[in-house]
Amino acid sequence: MTINDRIKAVHVIQRFVLMSRTLLPSFSELMSKEDLSTSEERKAKRIKDVYDSFKPNPEMSVKLVNSNIFHLIMEVYRNTLQKRGDSPESFHTYDEFLKESDRLLDTWNRQKMN
């Protein structure tokens, strides 16, 4: 992998993490509702399509940014999809995702300042 390939891959990770910080809470809220409006159903389907079509390799996030963030994102998504969002395990996974994404965002922001 060339340096340019690594830079592009890290950029994809950054965008995926930022996007997930917004989409996963929205998806969780939508999935917890009993009845969704047509607009809400469309939004939930679009979010589902994003995560179903993006097949991240968890090993790549470990290799490129020393983080299991891809694994955490997909675990939070699967828990929400299976409506296990209220379980203690789901809360723990979501909390780990938030902590790790905060750490990564802080690291990336500090790098931009240098």
C-alpha positions in Angstrom: 0.0 0.0 0.0 1.5 3.3 -1.1 1.4 6.4 1.2 -1.3 7.9 -1.0 -3.4 4.8 -0.6 -2.9 4.9 3.2 -3.9 8.6 3.2 -7.1 7.9 1.2 -8.0 4.9 3.4 -7.6 7.0 6.6 -9.7 9.7 5.0 -12.5 7.1 4.4 -12.2 5.9 8.0 -12.5 9.5 9.2 -15.6 10.2 7.1 -17.2 6.9 8.1 -16.6 7.6 11.8 -18.1 11.1 11.5 -21.1 9.9 9.5 -21.7 7.1 12.1 -21.7 9.6 14.9 -24.8 11.1 13.3 -26.5 8.2 11.6 -26.3 5.6 14.4 -28.2 7.6 17.0 -30.8 8.6 14.4 -31.2 4.9 13.3 -31.5 3.8 16.9 -34.2 6.4 17.6 -36.1 5.3 14.4 -35.8 1.6 15.2 -37.2 2.1 18.7 -40.4 3.6 17.4 -43.5 1.4 17.1 -44.9 3.1 14.0 -42.9 5.0 11.5 -44.2 7.6 9.1 -43.4 7.2 5.4 -40.6 9.7 5.7 -39.1 8.0 8.8 -39.3 4.6 7.0 -37.5 6.1 4.0 -34.8 7.5 6.3 -34.4 4.2 8.2 -34.0 2.4 4.9 -31.4 4.8 3.6 -29.4 4.4 6.8 -29.7 0.7 6.6 -28.6 0.7 2.9 -25.4 2.7 3.9 -24.4 0.1 6.5 -25.5 -2.9 4.5 -23.6 -1.8 1.4 -20.4 -0.6 3.2 -18.4 -3.7 4.1 -15.6 -2.4 6.3 -12.7 -4.6 7.1 -12.2 -4.3 10.9 -8.6 -5.3 10.5 -7.9 -2.2 8.3 -9.0 0.2 11.0 -6.7 -1.5 13.4 -3.8 -1.5 10.9 -4.3 2.1 9.7 -5.4 4.0 12.8 -4.7 1.5 15.6 -8.4 1.3 16.4 -11.2 -1.3 16.4 -13.7 1.5 15.4 -15.0 -0.4 12.3 -15.9 -3.4 14.6 -17.6 -1.1 17.1 -19.6 0.7 14.5 -20.9 -2.5 12.9 -21.7 -4.0 16.3 -23.7 -0.9 17.3 -25.5 -1.1 13.9 -26.3 -4.8 14.3 -27.5 -4.4 17.9 -29.8 -1.6 16.7 -31.0 -3.6 13.7 -31.9 -6.5 16.0 -33.6 -4.2 18.4 -31.3 -5.1 21.3 -30.5 -1.4 21.9 -31.8 -1.6 25.5 -29.6 -4.4 26.7 -26.6 -3.7 28.9 -24.3 -5.2 26.3 -25.7 -2.8 23.7 -25.2 0.2 26.0 -21.6 -0.9 26.7 -20.9 -1.3 22.9 -22.4 2.1 22.1 -20.4 3.7 25.0 -17.2 2.1 23.6 -18.0 3.4 20.2 -18.5 6.9 21.5 -15.3 6.8 23.5 -13.2 5.4 20.7 -14.7 7.8 18.1 -14.0 10.7 20.5 -10.4 9.6 20.9 -9.9 9.3 17.1 -11.6 12.7 16.4 -9.4 14.3 19.0 -6.3 12.8 17.5 -7.2 13.8 14.0 -8.1 17.3 15.1 -4.7 17.7 16.8 -3.0 16.5 13.7 -4.8 19.1 11.6 -3.5 21.8 14.0 0.1 20.8 13.4 
